[in-house]
Amino acid sequence: MKHIILPALLLLAGYSLSAQCVFISEYLEGSGNNKCIEIYNGTAASIDLAAGGYALKIYANGNAAPTATISLSGSVAPGDVFVLCHPGAAPALLAQADQTSGAYSVNGDDAIALVFSGGTLDVLGQPGLDPGTEWTGSGCPQGTADATLVRKPALICPSFDGLATFDPSVEWECYPMDTFSDLGAHFLASCVLYDLSVSAAGCNNGTATALLDFTSYNPGGAAFTLTVSPDPGGLSGSYLYADLPLLLSGFAGNNVTPYSFAIADNTSPGCVSDTVTGVVFDCPVADQLIITQMPPGCAETNQGLTFEVCAVEGSSGKIQPDFGGVITVSADAPAGGTLSGNLSQAAVNGCAVFSLAYNLPETISLTFSNGIFSDVQTSLIPYSVLCPSAVITTAVINPCGNDSQNEYFGMRTGDVPFSVDELVVSSIDPVIGVQPNTNFVWSASGTQDGNNPAESCGAIGLQCNRILDINLPGDSAIIASQVAQLNAQAGCGAPLFVAPAGPNLGNLPAHANVVFFLGAGGNASLPLAPGFDGLGSNIDFSVFCGQGPVYALFGYHKNPTAAFGFFSNTASRTYQLIVAGNITSEITYSDPAGNLEAEIIDSAGVYSEAADCTPLSLFRDQVLALEWLWLDGYSPDGQSVVLNWSVAGWADGKGKFVVERYTDSGFVAAGVVKMSEYSDQPGNYSYTDHFLSGITQAYRIMYVGADGERELSSIVQIPLPKIPKLTLVKVWPNPVKKDVWFNIYNPHESRNVEIHFSGVSGNSIFICRLSLVKGVNTIALDMSDIPGGFCLYRIISRDDVITGRLVIQ
């Protein structure tokens, strides 16, 4: 517990202590000329209105300057009122009037200010703002037109400046038109218990805990009586104001049983009390587990899938937030593979998040249980590791300095073979609309739109093209001719390039190197005949001799009517692979040189000019097998992520690792770890990232060898724990006469905060700076130098802001 007492510094001027409790206590805007206003003297001395320069200023119809000023005269005793009426008001009103004025002819949209020689004391409405017909509020639907407003008796010394939004329901009690009974006297409650609130604070498998609190104005004693009906077990009785807020337990959480709560001061039977009725609690009884966050249908081997499993009430599907049992996952693995990850986790707020991986290409079933109950829905979840995929390794622009037909990219298939008809290639132009706004697509049918959200094939900006089919005679002849040309230009003793064989445009095996030739480049002489427009005679793949086979795929274009290219010399471009309906790879080049130099973009997003005619890195930037690089991580506190990885087989110790973090723009470098820095523990490395966002962080590691070789690790996703926030437990008393106390719960080890105090118009009063320890901190502030009226506060920490309002007496 931390106890701090700080003096408040008075920064506001223009207030007179003798006049600070003079305010508008009643406003009557009735039928005809039944218009009166009442002013209350809350000071300890009589007021000479004329000598003090007291007046009413009328701001009609939204005017920012007064349209009428009525000087007031006469004397007002302490605790008495002064009434001004229109001379045409009803006799019952004139009998209460101390002064009449024909200038007091107001309507519901006119603001009224009470002023004196020292400045403005109180305002009803907002000068300079025309609300239309009237000002209204949620608790005052009849508003300021054709109504009577009486200042709430709990407000000992109110003051509104007319600058903030005027809501009559905040400070006024609202009555129907021509309600005259309260005119001529103003009642201040000597004891008021105000704004009783009851809310759900906890839920334990069908039994709810409630949080009860209220703002107290001048309580008569140290204790109050609480009456709960129906009482779930000894909750009704006497409680200390100092113990607020109260945590009350034992309520039925069936969302049906209504409860009422009433409070009354123990030593002042006539004290204005408060009651809340019809409170019900929704506290489900967990009886099964369900998966609330389902991953995609499949994943590559050793690549993580994230499941969120929650304890719920089966009939409603509602999560039981206080369930904290341990949830365990197991696998039915026919081939005897290994399920890796944290397989047993304690639920937080009723849920546990699992990030799992499986090491064999097969379909398994997952069972989640907690030793108490399980559910059929979650007992057999198919987790398929048979997903076909492909990764673009390098895209080549203008190879060997030639334009037109030469553009191509290299890719590598994943752990599972697939047929070419499952492949869709999209060219995305990020300049035209939001991605993926594809403008070229290649597919088996020639009618795939590449997930374009706005256009279909044949629309402006979207050309849908075919992939040549080895099983169609015409396509087969083109494929055979192009493969022969590629092999002749490579000059290998054995064929380097082959066409995929089999049905459905042919089959691509697992871990296969593939080159996709786009078909027809741009800027060629028109018209271009439909089909494949040929290869440049200088495309030389001889550096890959002995490393085959390389599978060749060819795009078939549709005879466009304008000169354009699949790779543009001046426009950025993103290429995307879709395999079996899943996007498995993207690669972007954003700044082509705009000339005919050989240019490439590799899978790490690195752009290069003046590259070799056929780049050596065409297939080298590949995802490492797990036996070479193992990557994992965790978040110890929700404010950082610790990554750990190990590497086998690299002994030179001269390379480095680039840690890449996933963002909305893709993977970006987060830090660099040199292998030489870990010479005492070769093969094991670590990095801590403090730049976090969202609820899950994704990372990968790029190895950069001394010779420039680059290798990418698999991607790991790190779920971040939910971190509790700074909480204002209680602020009291309110209104404040001298000291105000704040109870602030800090969930962190330590936290620096600032408490900003300002007037309702936003003018700063003072700022205090504090250092909070972990747990509940009690702060006392001396407010005796602050002028009466409303005071706004903001408690500001690094990641939390808490706001509220005080009434200063």
TORFIFI-246852 format. One record per residue (C-alpha): y, x, z. Coordinates in steps of 0.001 Angstrom, whole numbers, padded with zeros to 6 digits, always signed. Each point is the difference from the previous one (the first is absolute). Example, Ala and Ser with C-alpha at 12.3 -4.5 7.8 and 13.67 -1.06 7.14 Angstrom:
2
-004500+012300+007800 +003440+001370-000660 
END
This chain:
809
+000000+000000+000000 +003360+001460-000990 +003200-001153+001718 +003384+000709-001615 +003478-001201+001019 +002845+000599-002457 +003637-001194+000171 +001279-002050-002918 +003217+001174-001706 +002536-002684-000877 +001234+000524-003538 +001424-003441-000755 +003663-000789+000670 +002157-003124+000028 -001796-001918+002771 +001686-001433+003116 -002230-000391+003032 +002132-002935+001129 -000748-001863-003220 -003515+001108-000903 -001652-003229+001232 +002285-002470-001753 -001828-001676-002857 -000415-003155-002081 -002318-002224+002038 -000099-003198-002125 +000767-001016-003579 +000254-003643-001054 +000211-000911-003716 -000468-003758-000029 +000897-003069-002006 +003570-000495-001168 +002366+002132+002073 -002458+000429+002881 +000486+003775+000008 +000288+002016+003218 -000690+003510+001237 -000615+001133+003572 +000792+003451+001456 -001603+001249+003238 +001622+002388+002504 -002874+002133+001351 +002258+002507+001788 +000845+000102+003718 +003714-000770-000544 +002137-002758-001519 +001128+000538-003575 +003534-000684-001274 -000769-000778-003627 +003539+000338-001344 +000733+003229+001889 -003301+001480-001137 +000627-000832-003649 -003064-002252-000283 -000355-001827-003319 -002513-001560-002381 -000116+001241-003580 -001495-002286-002673 -001630+001504-003110 -000497-002971-002310 -002469-000076-002906 -001067+003645+000149 +003471+001534+000171 +000124+003547+001354 +003554-000523+001325 +000965-002747+002511 +001078-003243-001631 +001404-001319+003322 +000808+001487+003440 +000296-002183+003100 +001660+001636+003032 -001410-001180+003322 +001976-000737+003154 -000849-000927+003536 -002034+001467+002826 -003793+000093+000356 -001560+000493+003435 -003102+002204+000515 -003101-001914-001059 +002091-002719-001671 +000415-000923-003648 +002911-000619-002374 -000415-002723-002661 +001950-000228-003278 -000370-003149-002169 +001444-001503-003132 +002613-002628+001018 -001902-002654-001986 -003190+000440+002049 -001622-002856+001901 +001600-000933+003386 -003056+001277+001899 +000573+003439-001530 +003767+000012+000501 -000573-000786+003676 -001654+003455+000288 +002566+001807-002177 +002382+002565+001512 +001810+000432-003324 +000051-001740-003394 +000876+001379-003421 -000042-001566-003439 -000777+003454-001375 -003433-000233+001624 -001608-001854-002903 -003222+001876-000683 -003179-000667-001903 -003494+001511+000281 +000763+002868-002412 +003135+001216+001855 -000188+003051+002276 +001922+000014+003303 +001049+003104+001967 +001210+000116+003610 +002528+002836+000340 +002369+001376+002618 +002551+002815+000147 -002782+002581+000350 -002022-001057-003016 -002784-002439-000943 -002043-001544+002817 -002438-002282-001791 -000722-001437-003460 -001846-003080-001204 -001157+000490-003612 +000880+002904-002306 +003565+000477-001311 -000003+000874-003675 -003349-001696-000686 -000352-003499-001401 -003415-001316+001081 +000295-003056-002209 +000058-003102+002183 -000836+001618+003342 -001764+002766+001919 -003535-000909+001044 -002916+001628+001807 -003688-000593+000635 +000760-001438+003442 +003130-001795-001152 -000854-001868-003216 +003024-002340+000308 +002248+003085-000141 +003750+000140+000545 +000895-003120-002012 -000037-003439+001677 -001426+001492+003207 +000743+001117+003548 -000817+003579+001058 -000169+001085+003658 -000343+003673+000986 -003376+000613+001617 +000283+000094+003820 -002053+003173+000185 +002786+001938-001764 +002219+001121+002838 +002499+001891-002095 -000590-000489-003748 +002180+001495-002703 -000510-000237-003766 +002164+002115-002330 -000449-002050-003206 -001201+003025-001990 -003738-000457+000407 -001931-002929-001484 +000852-003141+001949 -003035-002037+001069 +001034-002804+002386 -003534-000305+001374 +000238+003473+001576 +002697-000786+002599 +000654-003712-000283 -001719-003231+000991 +000453-002518-002808 +000538-003754+000410 +000631-002935-002362 +003449-000990-001224 +002409-001564+002564 -001883+001263+003062 +002867+000060+002540 -001777+000169+003367 +000330+003769+000616 +003680+000350-000977 +002285+000993+002887 -002413+002206+001961 -002351+002881-000765 -003201+000674+001929 -001279+003536+000601 -003564+000201+001256 -000302+002096+003148 -003656+000651-000773 -001605-000174-003429 -003422+001127-001191 +000352+000302-003713 -002109+000443-003175 -003510-000222+001420 -002476+001460-002487 -003809+000147+000008 -001942+001965-002623 -003532+001289-000513 -000319+003561+001295 -003750+000568-000228 -003257-001516-001103 -003411+000722+001451 -002762-001877-001771 +001277-003520+000588 +002220+000626+003046 +003711+000551-000585 +002631+001877+001984 +003591-001292-000101 +003296+001827+000404 +002639-002065+001842 +003669+000970+000263 +003478-001516+000077 +003613+001112+000207 +001399-000707+003484 +003617-000970+000722 +001014+000189+003657 -003374-000773+001579 +000311-001380+003518 -002499+002347+001600 -002584+002683-000572 -002828-002301-001035 -000777-003002-002144 -002777-002559-000224 -002186-000217-003107 -002011-003128-000726 -002732+000269-002643 -001722-003157-001214 -002925-000078-000355 -000359+003003+002256 -002979+002148-001163 -000352+001490+003476 +002672+000654+002637 +002855+000903-002317 +002465-002548+001422 +001977+001381+002919 +002880+002235+001048 +000978+003158-001912 +002751+002603+000356 +002704+000269-002650 -000488+003765+000199 -003583-000397-001262 +001027-001551-003332 -001445-000034-002571 -003243-001479+001340 -003444+000493-001504 -002081-003123+000680 -003669-000163-000957 -002836-002498-000190 +001301-002409-002651 -002395-001677-002406 +000446+001559-003416 -001373-002949-001965 +003339-000686-001744 -000282-003575+001266 +000715-000168+003756 +003778-000440+000609 +001624+001628+003023 +003400-000615+001593 +002045+002459+002060 +002891-000916+002340 +002205+002287+002114 +002335-000785+002929 +001981+002217+002363 -001487+000084+003534 +003252-000059+002002 +002178-002236-002217 -001668-003369-000547 +002907-001096-002218 -000317+003048-002235 -000255-000777-003718 -003617+000783-000887 -001946+000192-003228 -003308-001298-001393 -002181+000883-002983 -002693-002457-001097 -002737-000222-002602 -000955+003698+000042 -003433+000658-001535 -001821+003328-000377 -002033+001123-002977 -002602+002406+001334 -003133+000020-002180 -003448+000841+001340 -001553+002745-002110 -003554-000749-001093 -000443+002038-003193 +001182+002990-001992 +001539-000281-003434 +001438+002495-002446 +003701-000737-000336 +000784+002918-002327 -002518+000357-002807 -000030+003186-002106 -000524+000070-003775 -003485-000835-001180 -001130+003595-000351 +000930+003633+000406 -001141+003412-001105 -002352+001920+002249 +001664+001595+003020 +003222-001897-000612 +001299-002133+002830 +000170-003770+000099 +001985-001713+002727 -001266-003106+001812 +001816-001927+002733 -002365-001985+002222 +001333-002546+002525 -001430-002166+002775 +000853-003626-000822 -000662-003570+000984 -002362-001207-002709 +001274-003572-000266 +003629+000974-000579 -000280+003596-001208 +002662+001034+002538 -000108+003545+001326 -000541+000459+003746 +002821+002514+000687 -001200+001119+003453 -003512+000825-001174 -000449+003731+000545 -003757+000474-000277 -001649+002764-001987 -000944-000936-003569 -002716+002032-001719 -000935+000205-003661 -003453+000916-001348 -001400+000263-003513 -003181-001136-001719 -000395+003051-002254 -003079-000324-002256 +000131+003608-001183 +000666+001384+003473 +003581+001083-000616 +002572+000717+002689 +002865-002279+000972 +002886+002136+001318 +003149-000820+001941 +000642-001333+003506 -002800-002561+000219 +000901-001375+003467 +003553-000982+000880 +001635-001974+002810 +001890-003004-001322 +003797+000053+000335 +001620-003440+000088 -003401-001422-000894 -000588+002180-003077 -001500+003367-000934 +000701+001931-003207 -002816+002057-001545 +000403+002627-002714 -003492+000706-001308 -001667+002041-002695 -003555+000177-001357 -001547+003019-001666 -002410-001502-002550 +000597-002062-003141 -001700-003228+001082 +000813-003432+001409 -000391-000371+003756 +000580-002805+002532 +002263+000344+003026 -000476-001802+003314 +002796-000278+002573 -000881-000928+003574 +001375+000260+003526 -003154-000553+002029 +001156-003507+000932 +000256-001949-003210 -000030+000591-003729 +000442-002161-003035 -001925-000601-003199 +003178+000542-001982 +000262+003581+001209 -003620+000929+000526 -000746+000920-003636 +003012+001332-001837 -000917+001666-003322 +001569+003421-000212 -000564+001238-003528 +000268+003674-000813 -000924-000671-003630 +003537-000246-001363 +000624+001472-003427 +003230+001944-000205 +001849+002642-001968 +002887+002333+000840 +002566+001293-002486 +000138+003784+000384 +002643+001056-002552 +002147-001683-002669 +000985+002069-003028 +003153-000573-002056 +000571+001544-003427 -002872+002490+000305 +000530+003188-001999 +003543-001168-000756 -001093-002824-002297 +001218-003581+000272 -001615-003196-001244 -003785-000325+000393 -000689+002663+002600 +000679-001665+003376 -003000-000241+002316 -000987+000219+003649 -002997+001344+001898 -001873-001964+002632 -003122+000291+002111 -002362-002795+000981 -001025-000591+003611 -003352-000242+001753 -001241-002964-002044 -000625-000187-003774 +001589-002862-001895 +000292-001327-003517 +003169+000460-002033 +000530-003763-000203 +000828+000077+003765 +002948+002328-000680 +003607-001126-000600 +002755+002553-000666 +003621-001061+000500 +003212+001722-000980 +002797-001139+002310 +003698+000368-000735 +001811-000029+003376 +003368-000458-001715 -000888-003469-001299 -000257-002214+003061 -001990+000520+003140 -003338+001804-000298 -002550-000699-001148 +001947-001055-003080 -002506+001300-002521 +000999+000448-003608 -003280+001431-001358 -003544-000868+001069 -003388+001162-001284 -003178-001946+000802 -003337-000965-001520 +001255-003398-001129 +003508+001032-000970 +001319-003038+001888 +000390+001382+003562 +003600-000143+001260 -000425+002818+002541 +001104-002152+002974 +003391-000557-001589 +001615-002678+002212 +002490-001197-002593 -001420+000342-003502 -003132-000643-002005 -001421+001801-003006 +002212-000285-003038 +003156-000632+002008 +003049+002172-000511 -000597+003345+001646 -003758-000427+000475 -002510+001265-002571 -003665-000531+000877 -002341+002438-001759 -003767+000550-000239 -002191+002898+001023 -002205+001008-002940 -003584-001294+000380 -002851+002400-000770 -002164-003033-000837 +002255-001367-002792 -000689+001688-003371 +003639+000448-000923 +000965+001315+003446 -003119+002193+000145 +000962+001747-003230 +003494+000781+001338 -001415+001257+003315 -002557+002247-001756 +002693+001484-002230 +002383+000725+002876 -002712+001492+002250 -001097+002279-002854 +003609+001117-000516 +000457+000747+003735 -003202+002060+000116 +000925+001895-003161 +003424+000874+001372 -001530+001106+003354 -002458+002244-001838 -002647-000171+002738 -003560+000934-000887 -001209-003336+001351 +001812-003330-000164 +002730-000290+002632 +001145-003572-000649 -002416-002938-000111 +000452-003716-000385 -001292-002274+002787 -003313-001595-000999 -001456-003380+000944 +001086-003628-000163 +003421-001368+000988 +001979+002773-001791 -002308+002596+001543 -000581+001276+003515 +001831+002679+002004 -002137+001840+002587 +001156+000845+003537 +002227+003075+000418 +000587+000196-003745 +002951+001742-001642 +001683-002352-002484 +002924+000317-002403 +001743-003174-001168 +001843+000406-003318 +002646-002691-000294 -000393-000633-003701 +003356-000156-001755 +002974+001929+001275 +003535-001073-000553 +002606+001321-002394 -002577+000126-002787 +000810-001226-003463 -000248-003744-000293 -001849-002138-000686 -002882+001067+002231 -003297-001468-001038 -001929-001691+002821 -002707+002155+001531 -000053+003620+001137 +002743+002079-001572 -001739+003373+000113 +000120+003218+002034 +002260+002980-000377 -001763+002893-001695 +001070+002476+002710 -001506-001709+003073 -002173+002792+001347 -002459-000599+002880 -001803+003347-000408 +000783+000963+003626 -002526-002657+001075 -002914+001390-002010 -003079+000090+002191 +001440-002599+002389 -000974-003107-001946 -000693-002625-000687 +003479-001493-000191 -000045-003719-000875 +002521-001114-002587 +001583-003490-000046 +002370-001151-002718 +002661-002686-000026 +000396-002417-002916 +003580-001138-000636 +001252-003257-001507 +002479+001165-002664 +003284-000343+001884 +003074-000768-002053 +002286+002642+001491 -000202+003732+000654 -000922+000556+003651 -002447+002103+001933 -002492-000486+002747 +001534+003129+001521 +003738-000036-000671 +001993+003210-000284 +002863-001503+002007 -001401-002740+002277 -001903+000272+003243 -003514-001416-000014 -002804-000907+002386 -003639-000125-001061 -002399-002171+001959 -003776-000305-000034 -001689-003307+000858 -003778+000226+000430 -002051-003146+000627 +003205-001839+000932 +001204+002586+002561 +002950+002342-000511 -001560+003408+000647 +002636+002502-001183 +003632+000381-001088 +001948+002949-001361 +003735+000091-000802 +002232+002359-001918 +003634-000783+000639 +002058+002579-001887 -001294+001038-003422 +001943+002788-001610 +000794-002077-003066 -001246+002621-002429 -003268+001005-001621 -001087+002603+002531 -003465-000342+001457 +000452-001800+003304 -002428-001164+002685 -000005-001962+003239 -002868+000732+002380 -001644-002271+002552 +002251+001364+002752 +003017-001278-001926 +001164+003494-001037 +001784+000090-003360 -000097+003128-002172 +001431+001056-003357 -001209+002657-002426 -003593-000562+001094 -003020+001382-001753 -001074-001858-003104 -002911-001341+002040 +000758+000401+003730 -002497+001860+002141 +000544-002558+002769 -001144-002960-002074 -002892-000791+002369 +000661+002369+002921 +002185-002226+002248 -002896-002024+001278 -000852-001659+003291 -002020+002441+002061 -003522-000883+001047 -000297-000612+003739 -002163+003031+000530 +003045+002093-000922 +002817-001753+001833 -000245-002420+002911 +003194-001829+001046 +000559-002317+002952 +002825-000920+002338 +001210-002182+002826 +003200-001232+001633 +000140+000840+003727 +003120-002018+000781 +001101-002020-003032 +002877+002457-000474 -001915+002810-001707 -003169+000621-002015 -002239+003032+000531 -001969+001053-003092 -003029+002277+000265 -001948+001428-002920 -002604+002655-000615 -000931+001883-003152 -003232+001808-000836 -000502+002687-002599 +003545+001388-000275 +000177+003394+001636 +002982+001685-001641 +002481-001635+002415 +002850+000413-002491 +000582-003597-000976 +001937-002804+001626 -000353-003721+000669 +002682-002543-000888 -000208-003069+002261 +000923-003084-002024 +001089-003317+001535 -000182-003296-001925 +003321-001842-000521 +001253-002801-002247 +000600+002676-002628 -003530+001395+000256 -001165+003135+001784 +002770+002390+001097 -000208+003376+001737 +000233-000284+003796 -000638+003635+000933 -001734+003261-000901 -002712+001866+001923 -000807+003589-001067 -003591+001141+000323 +001253+003354+001344 +001454-001772+003050 -003536-000945+001067 -001658+003419-000365 -001419-000298+003519 -001853-003220-000877 -000638+000104-003768 -001094-003232-001563 +001583-002325+002604 +003576-001233-000342 +002392-002514+001567 +003403-001591-000631 +002079-002475+002040 +002223-002504-001835 +002862-001700+001865 +001398-001968-002942 -001710-003386+000368 +000553-003459-001459 -002039-003194-000193 -003252-000656+001837 -002214+002399-002005 +000672+003499-001311 -001873+001456-003001 -000391+003725-000668 -001730+002459-002272 -000108+003802-000121 +000724+002114-003088 -001477+003497+000004 +002066+002495-002010 -001822+003266-000623 +001588+003425-000401 -000533-000297-003766 +001661-003422-000143 -003254-001950+000022 +000459-003479+001469 -002547-002287+001608 +000531-003388+001650 -001838-001375+003013 -001078-003562+000477 +002521-002411+001536 -000123-000861+003702 +001742-003028+001538 +001146+000256+003625 +000681-003312+001800 +002903+000255+002442 -000361-001562+003476 +002413-002738+000927 +002654+001420+002322 +001574-002349+002603 +003754-000348-000090 +002752+000355+002548 +000230-003331+001883 +002787-001561+002066 -001943-001533+002885 +002962-001537+001830 +003799+000058+000291 +001670-001560+003077 +002197-001558+001293 +001676-001828-002836 +002937-000818+000407 +000926+003370+001473 +002511+000394+002820 -000333+003756+000647 -003364+001685-000693 -002465-000851-002740 -003628+001197+000084 -002224+000756-002993 -003802+000319+000232 -001140+001879-003147 -003642+000805-000749 -000450+003284-001874 -003526+000534-001456 +000727+003594-000974 -000149+003153+002117 +003783+000215-000148 +002648-001662-002117 +003795+000446-000294 +001887-003287-000340 +003587-001184-000217 +001341-003316+001337 +003049-001129-002002 +002284-002658+001521 +002523-001829-002191 +002121-003132-000101 -001053-002989-002084 +002354+001179-002751 -001899+003286-000227 +002569+002175+001808 -001704+002764+002005 +000331-000098+003793 -002142+002937+001087 -003259+001872-000721 -002444+001443+002512 -002721+002490-000949 -003293+000128+001895 -003314+001822-000006 -002878-002356+000801 -003308+001061+001503 -003283-001659-000920 -000416-003407+001649 +002575-002447+001389 +003474+001485+000471 +002593-001789+002174 +003618+000618-000991 +003016-001288+001968 +003466-000049-001581 +003344-000745+001687 +001779-002643-002124 +002862-000775+002424 +002639+001479-002328 -001075-002094-002989 +002228-003041-000767 -001466-003446+000374 -001702-001715-002864 -002895+000858-002276 -001265+003552-000350 -002627+001017-002586 -002478+002822+000608 -002310+001993-002286 -002737+002281+001324 -000632+002574-002736 -002856+002495-000156 -001489+002044-002829 -001968-002919-001447 +000983-003091+002028 +003143-002114+000435 +000251-002714+002690 +003030-002304+000098 +001316-002556+002453 +003072-001555+001594 +001513+000074+003509 +002563-002312+001618 +002511+002005+002066 +001648-001869+002878 
END
